[in-house]
């Protein structure tokens, strides 16, 4: 590792361990951000590349996100990120996007870094599986839901590289194996909102260059997808219910038939109803973070005691467990635009590579997919770790794309 230099080696070790401790992931993000600024001070601008164009789009989107959330923070007199965490997350996304642009603009390219990053991602997937096996769900770093989303983000970065025919065959097989270990970690985390990444991986497999060359038959992929879905469904019949699918179904039926909301899913359903009612009252600017907390903590208190007791679990929550509803509840249309910009920015950045670098395109699209789908069941940006990992992964995609840009 010495031939890579001390700082690159430290960054690589932190990438490998980024899923084992939130502070290690945060430290890697800080190092790459500061490194980007140092590059701008020490090196002249490089020839504009597709990576730079992608970074500009991502930075523009993050600027919209930060500006909209800052506006709502000032409007509701909550400038210090409490009790709302959007401004905090928005700042992390924006700083990471700016650093990514500096990497794309000023970095004297070292092509071997692409493979080096893939090796770090592969070992990080192994680390995640060890964590998922050794630790109880509640002991996972930060929180099991954003942690599993972070694993999924590293997974969608590695998997397209594992299917890229331009890479070494032996390395691709190793990366593909590690990708499967990362997927196992996602499933063992029992965070149901992240399971949709399985569908994305199947889509990437279908779209991979090897499939385009006829090495993978569409029928085989379809059958594989059906089999994966069937196996995941059949786990609900096991006594331990390892994927919590049976638990989710029981929670749903309990909430709908017995009107008991004192379950994980039941509380979410009650909070969704509260959010929709609140948004209808103030659709343009929402009600702010303080009022949101007040409404959640007093949910059902005006009902008879027996009815109010069914909402006890929902009243202990700090948000409505849906990123879209949460943004609209706090900041109305303006707040929601900020959140949607963080998704659309990833999609627009991916379109830069529409006619080249398919791995980079699928990586950025994968981040958008994970970011968009995991927000359906949780407010991940309420956790600093998630914002840091999303920003970090977008930066890694741009660095890898810069390392293999044909214009370099």
Order of alpha helices (4+ residues) and beta strands (2+ residues): alpha-alpha-alpha-alpha-alpha-alpha-alpha-alpha-alpha-alpha-alpha-alpha-alpha-alpha-alpha-alpha-alpha
